[in-house]
Amino acid sequence: MSESGAERDILLIVNALNMLSDAAKAELDACYLREFNIGFHCGDSWAFMHSIPHNAVAAVSDVGCSLAVTLYPMRQPDGTPR
């Protein structure tokens, strides 16, 4: 397994989900939102790129979850730093 934080963490969580009891899996299946949301603090960069390998994306899909990305700005709406 790669040492990439997001990939490693996704695969560890998927592994834990696969180990749930049948009752716990049924509860998870009943959830409205099953999402892996990756958050990034953007800073003042005009460009940001982070790749999630296909095996991690497939693992998320295989457990019936979606993948989302949230970008957290480092400035207030008026332009002042947070």
mmCIF file of the N, C-alpha and C atoms, coordinates in Angstrom:
data_MODEL
# 
_entry.id   MODEL 
# 
loop_
_atom_site.group_PDB 
_atom_site.id 
_atom_site.type_symbol 
_atom_site.label_atom_id 
_atom_site.label_alt_id 
_atom_site.label_comp_id 
_atom_site.label_asym_id 
_atom_site.label_entity_id 
_atom_site.label_seq_id 
_atom_site.pdbx_PDB_ins_code 
_atom_site.Cartn_x 
_atom_site.Cartn_y 
_atom_site.Cartn_z 
_atom_site.occupancy 
_atom_site.B_iso_or_equiv 
_atom_site.pdbx_formal_charge 
_atom_site.auth_seq_id 
_atom_site.auth_comp_id 
_atom_site.auth_asym_id 
_atom_site.auth_atom_id 
_atom_site.pdbx_PDB_model_num 
ATOM 1   N N  . MET A 1 1  ? 0.845   -1.181 0.000  1.00 0.00 ? 1  MET A N  1 
ATOM 2   C CA . MET A 1 1  ? 0.000   0.000  0.000  1.00 0.00 ? 1  MET A CA 1 
ATOM 3   C C  . MET A 1 1  ? 0.886   1.238  0.000  1.00 0.00 ? 1  MET A C  1 
ATOM 4   N N  . SER A 1 2  ? 0.465   2.239  -0.725 1.00 0.00 ? 2  SER A N  1 
ATOM 5   C CA . SER A 1 2  ? 1.199   3.498  -0.828 1.00 0.00 ? 2  SER A CA 1 
ATOM 6   C C  . SER A 1 2  ? 1.185   4.239  0.504  1.00 0.00 ? 2  SER A C  1 
ATOM 7   N N  . GLU A 1 3  ? 2.108   5.140  0.672  1.00 0.00 ? 3  GLU A N  1 
ATOM 8   C CA . GLU A 1 3  ? 2.145   5.963  1.877  1.00 0.00 ? 3  GLU A CA 1 
ATOM 9   C C  . GLU A 1 3  ? 1.347   7.255  1.706  1.00 0.00 ? 3  GLU A C  1 
ATOM 10  N N  . SER A 1 4  ? 0.714   7.450  0.552  1.00 0.00 ? 4  SER A N  1 
ATOM 11  C CA . SER A 1 4  ? -0.115  8.629  0.327  1.00 0.00 ? 4  SER A CA 1 
ATOM 12  C C  . SER A 1 4  ? -1.199  8.689  1.389  1.00 0.00 ? 4  SER A C  1 
ATOM 13  N N  . GLY A 1 5  ? -1.330  9.820  2.055  1.00 0.00 ? 5  GLY A N  1 
ATOM 14  C CA . GLY A 1 5  ? -2.300  9.947  3.135  1.00 0.00 ? 5  GLY A CA 1 
ATOM 15  C C  . GLY A 1 5  ? -3.717  9.612  2.734  1.00 0.00 ? 5  GLY A C  1 
ATOM 16  N N  . ALA A 1 6  ? -4.225  10.217 1.673  1.00 0.00 ? 6  ALA A N  1 
ATOM 17  C CA . ALA A 1 6  ? -5.612  9.990  1.273  1.00 0.00 ? 6  ALA A CA 1 
ATOM 18  C C  . ALA A 1 6  ? -5.820  8.552  0.829  1.00 0.00 ? 6  ALA A C  1 
ATOM 19  N N  . GLU A 1 7  ? -4.950  8.049  -0.021 1.00 0.00 ? 7  GLU A N  1 
ATOM 20  C CA . GLU A 1 7  ? -5.105  6.678  -0.504 1.00 0.00 ? 7  GLU A CA 1 
ATOM 21  C C  . GLU A 1 7  ? -5.034  5.687  0.653  1.00 0.00 ? 7  GLU A C  1 
ATOM 22  N N  . ARG A 1 8  ? -4.054  5.835  1.498  1.00 0.00 ? 8  ARG A N  1 
ATOM 23  C CA . ARG A 1 8  ? -3.882  4.937  2.648  1.00 0.00 ? 8  ARG A CA 1 
ATOM 24  C C  . ARG A 1 8  ? -5.117  4.971  3.536  1.00 0.00 ? 8  ARG A C  1 
ATOM 25  N N  . ASP A 1 9  ? -5.572  6.173  3.863  1.00 0.00 ? 9  ASP A N  1 
ATOM 26  C CA . ASP A 1 9  ? -6.718  6.311  4.767  1.00 0.00 ? 9  ASP A CA 1 
ATOM 27  C C  . ASP A 1 9  ? -7.989  5.752  4.145  1.00 0.00 ? 9  ASP A C  1 
ATOM 28  N N  . ILE A 1 10 ? -8.202  6.005  2.864  1.00 0.00 ? 10 ILE A N  1 
ATOM 29  C CA . ILE A 1 10 ? -9.385  5.466  2.179  1.00 0.00 ? 10 ILE A CA 1 
ATOM 30  C C  . ILE A 1 10 ? -9.380  3.944  2.259  1.00 0.00 ? 10 ILE A C  1 
ATOM 31  N N  . LEU A 1 11 ? -8.256  3.330  1.921  1.00 0.00 ? 11 LEU A N  1 
ATOM 32  C CA . LEU A 1 11 ? -8.186  1.870  1.917  1.00 0.00 ? 11 LEU A CA 1 
ATOM 33  C C  . LEU A 1 11 ? -8.329  1.282  3.320  1.00 0.00 ? 11 LEU A C  1 
ATOM 34  N N  . LEU A 1 12 ? -7.822  1.970  4.326  1.00 0.00 ? 12 LEU A N  1 
ATOM 35  C CA . LEU A 1 12 ? -8.005  1.503  5.705  1.00 0.00 ? 12 LEU A CA 1 
ATOM 36  C C  . LEU A 1 12 ? -9.471  1.579  6.128  1.00 0.00 ? 12 LEU A C  1 
ATOM 37  N N  . ILE A 1 13 ? -10.146 2.651  5.755  1.00 0.00 ? 13 ILE A N  1 
ATOM 38  C CA . ILE A 1 13 ? -11.573 2.789  6.100  1.00 0.00 ? 13 ILE A CA 1 
ATOM 39  C C  . ILE A 1 13 ? -12.403 1.748  5.355  1.00 0.00 ? 13 ILE A C  1 
ATOM 40  N N  . VAL A 1 14 ? -12.121 1.561  4.072  1.00 0.00 ? 14 VAL A N  1 
ATOM 41  C CA . VAL A 1 14 ? -12.837 0.542  3.294  1.00 0.00 ? 14 VAL A CA 1 
ATOM 42  C C  . VAL A 1 14 ? -12.632 -0.837 3.924  1.00 0.00 ? 14 VAL A C  1 
ATOM 43  N N  . ASN A 1 15 ? -11.415 -1.139 4.337  1.00 0.00 ? 15 ASN A N  1 
ATOM 44  C CA . ASN A 1 15 ? -11.146 -2.416 4.994  1.00 0.00 ? 15 ASN A CA 1 
ATOM 45  C C  . ASN A 1 15 ? -11.985 -2.559 6.259  1.00 0.00 ? 15 ASN A C  1 
ATOM 46  N N  . ALA A 1 16 ? -12.080 -1.484 7.045  1.00 0.00 ? 16 ALA A N  1 
ATOM 47  C CA . ALA A 1 16 ? -12.905 -1.528 8.262  1.00 0.00 ? 16 ALA A CA 1 
ATOM 48  C C  . ALA A 1 16 ? -14.379 -1.726 7.918  1.00 0.00 ? 16 ALA A C  1 
ATOM 49  N N  . LEU A 1 17 ? -14.856 -1.067 6.855  1.00 0.00 ? 17 LEU A N  1 
ATOM 50  C CA . LEU A 1 17 ? -16.257 -1.239 6.448  1.00 0.00 ? 17 LEU A CA 1 
ATOM 51  C C  . LEU A 1 17 ? -16.525 -2.674 6.016  1.00 0.00 ? 17 LEU A C  1 
ATOM 52  N N  . ASN A 1 18 ? -15.575 -3.279 5.341  1.00 0.00 ? 18 ASN A N  1 
ATOM 53  C CA . ASN A 1 18 ? -15.746 -4.664 4.901  1.00 0.00 ? 18 ASN A CA 1 
ATOM 54  C C  . ASN A 1 18 ? -15.765 -5.649 6.066  1.00 0.00 ? 18 ASN A C  1 
ATOM 55  N N  . MET A 1 19 ? -15.268 -5.245 7.210  1.00 0.00 ? 19 MET A N  1 
ATOM 56  C CA . MET A 1 19 ? -15.231 -6.117 8.386  1.00 0.00 ? 19 MET A CA 1 
ATOM 57  C C  . MET A 1 19 ? -16.451 -5.932 9.297  1.00 0.00 ? 19 MET A C  1 
ATOM 58  N N  . LEU A 1 20 ? -17.358 -5.029 8.943  1.00 0.00 ? 20 LEU A N  1 
ATOM 59  C CA . LEU A 1 20 ? -18.546 -4.802 9.767  1.00 0.00 ? 20 LEU A CA 1 
ATOM 60  C C  . LEU A 1 20 ? -19.417 -6.055 9.823  1.00 0.00 ? 20 LEU A C  1 
ATOM 61  N N  . SER A 1 21 ? -20.144 -6.171 10.900 1.00 0.00 ? 21 SER A N  1 
ATOM 62  C CA . SER A 1 21 ? -21.113 -7.270 11.018 1.00 0.00 ? 21 SER A CA 1 
ATOM 63  C C  . SER A 1 21 ? -22.236 -7.043 10.007 1.00 0.00 ? 21 SER A C  1 
ATOM 64  N N  . ASP A 1 22 ? -23.018 -8.071 9.746  1.00 0.00 ? 22 ASP A N  1 
ATOM 65  C CA . ASP A 1 22 ? -24.142 -7.929 8.819  1.00 0.00 ? 22 ASP A CA 1 
ATOM 66  C C  . ASP A 1 22 ? -25.131 -6.871 9.300  1.00 0.00 ? 22 ASP A C  1 
ATOM 67  N N  . ALA A 1 23 ? -25.363 -6.812 10.615 1.00 0.00 ? 23 ALA A N  1 
ATOM 68  C CA . ALA A 1 23 ? -26.290 -5.814 11.164 1.00 0.00 ? 23 ALA A CA 1 
ATOM 69  C C  . ALA A 1 23 ? -25.739 -4.402 10.951 1.00 0.00 ? 23 ALA A C  1 
ATOM 70  N N  . ALA A 1 24 ? -24.446 -4.222 11.180 1.00 0.00 ? 24 ALA A N  1 
ATOM 71  C CA . ALA A 1 24 ? -23.834 -2.901 10.989 1.00 0.00 ? 24 ALA A CA 1 
ATOM 72  C C  . ALA A 1 24 ? -23.829 -2.508 9.509  1.00 0.00 ? 24 ALA A C  1 
ATOM 73  N N  . LYS A 1 25 ? -23.580 -3.474 8.617  1.00 0.00 ? 25 LYS A N  1 
ATOM 74  C CA . LYS A 1 25 ? -23.635 -3.196 7.179  1.00 0.00 ? 25 LYS A CA 1 
ATOM 75  C C  . LYS A 1 25 ? -25.039 -2.775 6.758  1.00 0.00 ? 25 LYS A C  1 
ATOM 76  N N  . ALA A 1 26 ? -26.053 -3.404 7.345  1.00 0.00 ? 26 ALA A N  1 
ATOM 77  C CA . ALA A 1 26 ? -27.445 -3.028 7.038  1.00 0.00 ? 26 ALA A CA 1 
ATOM 78  C C  . ALA A 1 26 ? -27.723 -1.601 7.490  1.00 0.00 ? 26 ALA A C  1 
ATOM 79  N N  . GLU A 1 27 ? -27.209 -1.226 8.655  1.00 0.00 ? 27 GLU A N  1 
ATOM 80  C CA . GLU A 1 27 ? -27.379 0.153  9.130  1.00 0.00 ? 27 GLU A CA 1 
ATOM 81  C C  . GLU A 1 27 ? -26.672 1.134  8.204  1.00 0.00 ? 27 GLU A C  1 
ATOM 82  N N  . LEU A 1 28 ? -25.469 0.802  7.779  1.00 0.00 ? 28 LEU A N  1 
ATOM 83  C CA . LEU A 1 28 ? -24.731 1.670  6.857  1.00 0.00 ? 28 LEU A CA 1 
ATOM 84  C C  . LEU A 1 28 ? -25.481 1.801  5.540  1.00 0.00 ? 28 LEU A C  1 
ATOM 85  N N  . ASP A 1 29 ? -26.011 0.688  5.024  1.00 0.00 ? 29 ASP A N  1 
ATOM 86  C CA . ASP A 1 29 ? -26.753 0.720  3.766  1.00 0.00 ? 29 ASP A CA 1 
ATOM 87  C C  . ASP A 1 29 ? -27.989 1.608  3.856  1.00 0.00 ? 29 ASP A C  1 
ATOM 88  N N  . ALA A 1 30 ? -28.535 1.761  5.064  1.00 0.00 ? 30 ALA A N  1 
ATOM 89  C CA . ALA A 1 30 ? -29.719 2.592  5.254  1.00 0.00 ? 30 ALA A CA 1 
ATOM 90  C C  . ALA A 1 30 ? -29.391 4.080  5.345  1.00 0.00 ? 30 ALA A C  1 
ATOM 91  N N  . CYS A 1 31 ? -28.126 4.426  5.428  1.00 0.00 ? 31 CYS A N  1 
ATOM 92  C CA . CYS A 1 31 ? -27.722 5.832  5.546  1.00 0.00 ? 31 CYS A CA 1 
ATOM 93  C C  . CYS A 1 31 ? -27.987 6.580  4.238  1.00 0.00 ? 31 CYS A C  1 
ATOM 94  N N  . TYR A 1 32 ? -28.442 7.809  4.378  1.00 0.00 ? 32 TYR A N  1 
ATOM 95  C CA . TYR A 1 32 ? -28.700 8.668  3.222  1.00 0.00 ? 32 TYR A CA 1 
ATOM 96  C C  . TYR A 1 32 ? -27.398 9.059  2.523  1.00 0.00 ? 32 TYR A C  1 
ATOM 97  N N  . LEU A 1 33 ? -26.387 9.378  3.299  1.00 0.00 ? 33 LEU A N  1 
ATOM 98  C CA . LEU A 1 33 ? -25.118 9.853  2.738  1.00 0.00 ? 33 LEU A CA 1 
ATOM 99  C C  . LEU A 1 33 ? -23.994 8.915  3.144  1.00 0.00 ? 33 LEU A C  1 
ATOM 100 N N  . ARG A 1 34 ? -23.394 8.291  2.155  1.00 0.00 ? 34 ARG A N  1 
ATOM 101 C CA . ARG A 1 34 ? -22.223 7.424  2.356  1.00 0.00 ? 34 ARG A CA 1 
ATOM 102 C C  . ARG A 1 34 ? -21.131 7.997  1.465  1.00 0.00 ? 34 ARG A C  1 
ATOM 103 N N  . GLU A 1 35 ? -20.314 8.853  2.038  1.00 0.00 ? 35 GLU A N  1 
ATOM 104 C CA . GLU A 1 35 ? -19.395 9.653  1.227  1.00 0.00 ? 35 GLU A CA 1 
ATOM 105 C C  . GLU A 1 35 ? -18.026 9.742  1.891  1.00 0.00 ? 35 GLU A C  1 
ATOM 106 N N  . PHE A 1 36 ? -16.997 9.585  1.081  1.00 0.00 ? 36 PHE A N  1 
ATOM 107 C CA . PHE A 1 36 ? -15.633 9.858  1.496  1.00 0.00 ? 36 PHE A CA 1 
ATOM 108 C C  . PHE A 1 36 ? -15.338 11.271 1.010  1.00 0.00 ? 36 PHE A C  1 
ATOM 109 N N  . ASN A 1 37 ? -15.247 12.220 1.923  1.00 0.00 ? 37 ASN A N  1 
ATOM 110 C CA . ASN A 1 37 ? -15.039 13.618 1.556  1.00 0.00 ? 37 ASN A CA 1 
ATOM 111 C C  . ASN A 1 37 ? -13.615 14.011 1.925  1.00 0.00 ? 37 ASN A C  1 
ATOM 112 N N  . ILE A 1 38 ? -12.828 14.313 0.904  1.00 0.00 ? 38 ILE A N  1 
ATOM 113 C CA . ILE A 1 38 ? -11.430 14.683 1.086  1.00 0.00 ? 38 ILE A CA 1 
ATOM 114 C C  . ILE A 1 38 ? -11.361 16.201 1.115  1.00 0.00 ? 38 ILE A C  1 
ATOM 115 N N  . GLY A 1 39 ? -10.816 16.757 2.184  1.00 0.00 ? 39 GLY A N  1 
ATOM 116 C CA . GLY A 1 39 ? -10.734 18.206 2.324  1.00 0.00 ? 39 GLY A CA 1 
ATOM 117 C C  . GLY A 1 39 ? -9.317  18.719 2.168  1.00 0.00 ? 39 GLY A C  1 
ATOM 118 N N  . PHE A 1 40 ? -9.195  19.862 1.533  1.00 0.00 ? 40 PHE A N  1 
ATOM 119 C CA . PHE A 1 40 ? -7.901  20.506 1.338  1.00 0.00 ? 40 PHE A CA 1 
ATOM 120 C C  . PHE A 1 40 ? -7.987  21.969 1.735  1.00 0.00 ? 40 PHE A C  1 
ATOM 121 N N  . HIS A 1 41 ? -7.009  22.442 2.493  1.00 0.00 ? 41 HIS A N  1 
ATOM 122 C CA . HIS A 1 41 ? -6.848  23.866 2.729  1.00 0.00 ? 41 HIS A CA 1 
ATOM 123 C C  . HIS A 1 41 ? -6.075  24.399 1.526  1.00 0.00 ? 41 HIS A C  1 
ATOM 124 N N  . CYS A 1 42 ? -6.661  25.330 0.804  1.00 0.00 ? 42 CYS A N  1 
ATOM 125 C CA . CYS A 1 42 ? -6.106  25.783 -0.474 1.00 0.00 ? 42 CYS A CA 1 
ATOM 126 C C  . CYS A 1 42 ? -4.959  26.766 -0.340 1.00 0.00 ? 42 CYS A C  1 
ATOM 127 N N  . GLY A 1 43 ? -4.915  27.528 0.711  1.00 0.00 ? 43 GLY A N  1 
ATOM 128 C CA . GLY A 1 43 ? -3.900  28.576 0.816  1.00 0.00 ? 43 GLY A CA 1 
ATOM 129 C C  . GLY A 1 43 ? -4.127  29.623 -0.260 1.00 0.00 ? 43 GLY A C  1 
ATOM 130 N N  . ASP A 1 44 ? -3.064  30.241 -0.704 1.00 0.00 ? 44 ASP A N  1 
ATOM 131 C CA . ASP A 1 44 ? -3.167  31.263 -1.739 1.00 0.00 ? 44 ASP A CA 1 
ATOM 132 C C  . ASP A 1 44 ? -2.738  30.727 -3.102 1.00 0.00 ? 44 ASP A C  1 
ATOM 133 N N  . SER A 1 45 ? -2.689  29.422 -3.221 1.00 0.00 ? 45 SER A N  1 
ATOM 134 C CA . SER A 1 45 ? -2.276  28.807 -4.476 1.00 0.00 ? 45 SER A CA 1 
ATOM 135 C C  . SER A 1 45 ? -3.356  28.995 -5.534 1.00 0.00 ? 45 SER A C  1 
ATOM 136 N N  . TRP A 1 46 ? -2.946  29.222 -6.752 1.00 0.00 ? 46 TRP A N  1 
ATOM 137 C CA . TRP A 1 46 ? -3.914  29.339 -7.845 1.00 0.00 ? 46 TRP A CA 1 
ATOM 138 C C  . TRP A 1 46 ? -4.173  27.982 -8.481 1.00 0.00 ? 46 TRP A C  1 
ATOM 139 N N  . ALA A 1 47 ? -3.401  26.982 -8.122 1.00 0.00 ? 47 ALA A N  1 
ATOM 140 C CA . ALA A 1 47 ? -3.607  25.644 -8.677 1.00 0.00 ? 47 ALA A CA 1 
ATOM 141 C C  . ALA A 1 47 ? -3.245  24.602 -7.627 1.00 0.00 ? 47 ALA A C  1 
ATOM 142 N N  . PHE A 1 48 ? -4.019  23.548 -7.619 1.00 0.00 ? 48 PHE A N  1 
ATOM 143 C CA . PHE A 1 48 ? -3.783  22.479 -6.661 1.00 0.00 ? 48 PHE A CA 1 
ATOM 144 C C  . PHE A 1 48 ? -4.170  21.169 -7.319 1.00 0.00 ? 48 PHE A C  1 
ATOM 145 N N  . MET A 1 49 ? -3.327  20.149 -7.206 1.00 0.00 ? 49 MET A N  1 
ATOM 146 C CA . MET A 1 49 ? -3.620  18.851 -7.798 1.00 0.00 ? 49 MET A CA 1 
ATOM 147 C C  . MET A 1 49 ? -3.235  17.753 -6.831 1.00 0.00 ? 49 MET A C  1 
ATOM 148 N N  . HIS A 1 50 ? -4.147  16.820 -6.648 1.00 0.00 ? 50 HIS A N  1 
ATOM 149 C CA . HIS A 1 50 ? -3.876  15.637 -5.834 1.00 0.00 ? 50 HIS A CA 1 
ATOM 150 C C  . HIS A 1 50 ? -4.573  14.468 -6.504 1.00 0.00 ? 50 HIS A C  1 
ATOM 151 N N  . SER A 1 51 ? -3.847  13.423 -6.807 1.00 0.00 ? 51 SER A N  1 
ATOM 152 C CA . SER A 1 51 ? -4.417  12.256 -7.479 1.00 0.00 ? 51 SER A CA 1 
ATOM 153 C C  . SER A 1 51 ? -4.793  11.181 -6.470 1.00 0.00 ? 51 SER A C  1 
ATOM 154 N N  . ILE A 1 52 ? -5.939  10.569 -6.704 1.00 0.00 ? 52 ILE A N  1 
ATOM 155 C CA . ILE A 1 52 ? -6.353  9.396  -5.943 1.00 0.00 ? 52 ILE A CA 1 
ATOM 156 C C  . ILE A 1 52 ? -6.267  8.222  -6.918 1.00 0.00 ? 52 ILE A C  1 
ATOM 157 N N  . PRO A 1 53 ? -5.441  7.237  -6.643 1.00 0.00 ? 53 PRO A N  1 
ATOM 158 C CA . PRO A 1 53 ? -5.276  6.112  -7.557 1.00 0.00 ? 53 PRO A CA 1 
ATOM 159 C C  . PRO A 1 53 ? -6.594  5.353  -7.805 1.00 0.00 ? 53 PRO A C  1 
ATOM 160 N N  . HIS A 1 54 ? -6.706  4.777  -8.974 1.00 0.00 ? 54 HIS A N  1 
ATOM 161 C CA . HIS A 1 54 ? -7.939  4.108  -9.379 1.00 0.00 ? 54 HIS A CA 1 
ATOM 162 C C  . HIS A 1 54 ? -8.349  2.996  -8.429 1.00 0.00 ? 54 HIS A C  1 
ATOM 163 N N  . ASN A 1 55 ? -7.399  2.298  -7.821 1.00 0.00 ? 55 ASN A N  1 
ATOM 164 C CA . ASN A 1 55 ? -7.776  1.226  -6.904 1.00 0.00 ? 55 ASN A CA 1 
ATOM 165 C C  . ASN A 1 55 ? -8.491  1.766  -5.666 1.00 0.00 ? 55 ASN A C  1 
ATOM 166 N N  . ALA A 1 56 ? -8.118  2.959  -5.209 1.00 0.00 ? 56 ALA A N  1 
ATOM 167 C CA . ALA A 1 56 ? -8.797  3.559  -4.056 1.00 0.00 ? 56 ALA A CA 1 
ATOM 168 C C  . ALA A 1 56 ? -10.186 4.057  -4.453 1.00 0.00 ? 56 ALA A C  1 
ATOM 169 N N  . VAL A 1 57 ? -10.304 4.638  -5.642 1.00 0.00 ? 57 VAL A N  1 
ATOM 170 C CA . VAL A 1 57 ? -11.617 5.089  -6.134 1.00 0.00 ? 57 VAL A CA 1 
ATOM 171 C C  . VAL A 1 57 ? -12.539 3.876  -6.297 1.00 0.00 ? 57 VAL A C  1 
ATOM 172 N N  . ALA A 1 58 ? -12.023 2.797  -6.876 1.00 0.00 ? 58 ALA A N  1 
ATOM 173 C CA . ALA A 1 58 ? -12.817 1.578  -7.062 1.00 0.00 ? 58 ALA A CA 1 
ATOM 174 C C  . ALA A 1 58 ? -13.240 0.993  -5.710 1.00 0.00 ? 58 ALA A C  1 
ATOM 175 N N  . ALA A 1 59 ? -12.357 1.024  -4.727 1.00 0.00 ? 59 ALA A N  1 
ATOM 176 C CA . ALA A 1 59 ? -12.683 0.488  -3.402 1.00 0.00 ? 59 ALA A CA 1 
ATOM 177 C C  . ALA A 1 59 ? -13.824 1.268  -2.765 1.00 0.00 ? 59 ALA A C  1 
ATOM 178 N N  . VAL A 1 60 ? -13.831 2.588  -2.946 1.00 0.00 ? 60 VAL A N  1 
ATOM 179 C CA . VAL A 1 60 ? -14.921 3.423  -2.427 1.00 0.00 ? 60 VAL A CA 1 
ATOM 180 C C  . VAL A 1 60 ? -16.233 3.023  -3.094 1.00 0.00 ? 60 VAL A C  1 
ATOM 181 N N  . SER A 1 61 ? -16.204 2.865  -4.395 1.00 0.00 ? 61 SER A N  1 
ATOM 182 C CA . SER A 1 61 ? -17.392 2.461  -5.141 1.00 0.00 ? 61 SER A CA 1 
ATOM 183 C C  . SER A 1 61 ? -17.864 1.069  -4.733 1.00 0.00 ? 61 SER A C  1 
ATOM 184 N N  . ASP A 1 62 ? -16.927 0.167  -4.519 1.00 0.00 ? 62 ASP A N  1 
ATOM 185 C CA . ASP A 1 62 ? -17.269 -1.211 -4.166 1.00 0.00 ? 62 ASP A CA 1 
ATOM 186 C C  . ASP A 1 62 ? -18.017 -1.319 -2.846 1.00 0.00 ? 62 ASP A C  1 
ATOM 187 N N  . VAL A 1 63 ? -17.834 -0.353 -1.940 1.00 0.00 ? 63 VAL A N  1 
ATOM 188 C CA . VAL A 1 63 ? -18.581 -0.368 -0.672 1.00 0.00 ? 63 VAL A CA 1 
ATOM 189 C C  . VAL A 1 63 ? -19.810 0.535  -0.737 1.00 0.00 ? 63 VAL A C  1 
ATOM 190 N N  . GLY A 1 64 ? -20.169 0.962  -1.947 1.00 0.00 ? 64 GLY A N  1 
ATOM 191 C CA . GLY A 1 64 ? -21.399 1.730  -2.136 1.00 0.00 ? 64 GLY A CA 1 
ATOM 192 C C  . GLY A 1 64 ? -21.319 3.166  -1.673 1.00 0.00 ? 64 GLY A C  1 
ATOM 193 N N  . CYS A 1 65 ? -20.136 3.735  -1.717 1.00 0.00 ? 65 CYS A N  1 
ATOM 194 C CA . CYS A 1 65 ? -19.954 5.115  -1.274 1.00 0.00 ? 65 CYS A CA 1 
ATOM 195 C C  . CYS A 1 65 ? -19.548 5.999  -2.448 1.00 0.00 ? 65 CYS A C  1 
ATOM 196 N N  . SER A 1 66 ? -19.670 7.293  -2.252 1.00 0.00 ? 66 SER A N  1 
ATOM 197 C CA . SER A 1 66 ? -19.228 8.259  -3.248 1.00 0.00 ? 66 SER A CA 1 
ATOM 198 C C  . SER A 1 66 ? -17.964 8.944  -2.740 1.00 0.00 ? 66 SER A C  1 
ATOM 199 N N  . LEU A 1 67 ? -17.307 9.642  -3.654 1.00 0.00 ? 67 LEU A N  1 
ATOM 200 C CA . LEU A 1 67 ? -16.079 10.364 -3.341 1.00 0.00 ? 67 LEU A CA 1 
ATOM 201 C C  . LEU A 1 67 ? -16.342 11.838 -3.607 1.00 0.00 ? 67 LEU A C  1 
ATOM 202 N N  . ALA A 1 68 ? -16.021 12.689 -2.641 1.00 0.00 ? 68 ALA A N  1 
ATOM 203 C CA . ALA A 1 68 ? -16.226 14.128 -2.782 1.00 0.00 ? 68 ALA A CA 1 
ATOM 204 C C  . ALA A 1 68 ? -14.943 14.859 -2.397 1.00 0.00 ? 68 ALA A C  1 
ATOM 205 N N  . VAL A 1 69 ? -14.833 16.078 -2.869 1.00 0.00 ? 69 VAL A N  1 
ATOM 206 C CA . VAL A 1 69 ? -13.682 16.923 -2.549 1.00 0.00 ? 69 VAL A CA 1 
ATOM 207 C C  . VAL A 1 69 ? -14.213 18.260 -2.053 1.00 0.00 ? 69 VAL A C  1 
ATOM 208 N N  . THR A 1 70 ? -13.700 18.714 -0.912 1.00 0.00 ? 70 THR A N  1 
ATOM 209 C CA . THR A 1 70 ? -14.036 20.028 -0.376 1.00 0.00 ? 70 THR A CA 1 
ATOM 210 C C  . THR A 1 70 ? -12.761 20.856 -0.336 1.00 0.00 ? 70 THR A C  1 
ATOM 211 N N  . LEU A 1 71 ? -12.817 22.055 -0.901 1.00 0.00 ? 71 LEU A N  1 
ATOM 212 C CA . LEU A 1 71 ? -11.683 22.972 -0.885 1.00 0.00 ? 71 LEU A CA 1 
ATOM 213 C C  . LEU A 1 71 ? -11.981 24.068 0.129  1.00 0.00 ? 71 LEU A C  1 
ATOM 214 N N  . TYR A 1 72 ? -11.118 24.198 1.116  1.00 0.00 ? 72 TYR A N  1 
ATOM 215 C CA . TYR A 1 72 ? -11.306 25.181 2.172  1.00 0.00 ? 72 TYR A CA 1 
ATOM 216 C C  . TYR A 1 72 ? -10.454 26.408 1.876  1.00 0.00 ? 72 TYR A C  1 
ATOM 217 N N  . PRO A 1 73 ? -11.078 27.552 1.633  1.00 0.00 ? 73 PRO A N  1 
ATOM 218 C CA . PRO A 1 73 ? -10.307 28.758 1.345  1.00 0.00 ? 73 PRO A CA 1 
ATOM 219 C C  . PRO A 1 73 ? -9.586  29.237 2.594  1.00 0.00 ? 73 PRO A C  1 
ATOM 220 N N  . MET A 1 74 ? -8.501  29.908 2.377  1.00 0.00 ? 74 MET A N  1 
ATOM 221 C CA . MET A 1 74 ? -7.725  30.436 3.483  1.00 0.00 ? 74 MET A CA 1 
ATOM 222 C C  . MET A 1 74 ? -7.976  31.928 3.688  1.00 0.00 ? 74 MET A C  1 
ATOM 223 N N  . ARG A 1 75 ? -8.971  32.446 2.989  1.00 0.00 ? 75 ARG A N  1 
ATOM 224 C CA . ARG A 1 75 ? -9.305  33.858 3.129  1.00 0.00 ? 75 ARG A CA 1 
ATOM 225 C C  . ARG A 1 75 ? -10.800 34.029 3.371  1.00 0.00 ? 75 ARG A C  1 
ATOM 226 N N  . GLN A 1 76 ? -11.122 35.093 4.054  1.00 0.00 ? 76 GLN A N  1 
ATOM 227 C CA . GLN A 1 76 ? -12.524 35.472 4.254  1.00 0.00 ? 76 GLN A CA 1 
ATOM 228 C C  . GLN A 1 76 ? -13.079 35.967 2.923  1.00 0.00 ? 76 GLN A C  1 
ATOM 229 N N  . PRO A 1 77 ? -14.400 36.051 2.789  1.00 0.00 ? 77 PRO A N  1 
ATOM 230 C CA . PRO A 1 77 ? -14.979 36.567 1.550  1.00 0.00 ? 77 PRO A CA 1 
ATOM 231 C C  . PRO A 1 77 ? -14.474 37.974 1.160  1.00 0.00 ? 77 PRO A C  1 
ATOM 232 N N  . ASP A 1 78 ? -14.059 38.768 2.160  1.00 0.00 ? 78 ASP A N  1 
ATOM 233 C CA . ASP A 1 78 ? -13.548 40.117 1.854  1.00 0.00 ? 78 ASP A CA 1 
ATOM 234 C C  . ASP A 1 78 ? -12.065 40.115 1.470  1.00 0.00 ? 78 ASP A C  1 
ATOM 235 N N  . GLY A 1 79 ? -11.428 38.925 1.455  1.00 0.00 ? 79 GLY A N  1 
ATOM 236 C CA . GLY A 1 79 ? -10.021 38.825 1.057  1.00 0.00 ? 79 GLY A CA 1 
ATOM 237 C C  . GLY A 1 79 ? -9.030  38.799 2.203  1.00 0.00 ? 79 GLY A C  1 
ATOM 238 N N  . THR A 1 80 ? -9.484  39.048 3.417  1.00 0.00 ? 80 THR A N  1 
ATOM 239 C CA . THR A 1 80 ? -8.565  39.018 4.550  1.00 0.00 ? 80 THR A CA 1 
ATOM 240 C C  . THR A 1 80 ? -8.246  37.563 4.927  1.00 0.00 ? 80 THR A C  1 
ATOM 241 N N  . PRO A 1 81 ? -7.037  37.322 5.436  1.00 0.00 ? 81 PRO A N  1 
ATOM 242 C CA . PRO A 1 81 ? -6.672  35.949 5.816  1.00 0.00 ? 81 PRO A CA 1 
ATOM 243 C C  . PRO A 1 81 ? -7.539  35.424 6.945  1.00 0.00 ? 81 PRO A C  1 
ATOM 244 N N  . ARG A 1 82 ? -7.774  34.127 6.961  1.00 0.00 ? 82 ARG A N  1 
ATOM 245 C CA . ARG A 1 82 ? -8.531  33.473 8.059  1.00 0.00 ? 82 ARG A CA 1 
ATOM 246 C C  . ARG A 1 82 ? -7.603  33.264 9.238  1.00 0.00 ? 82 ARG A C  1 
# 
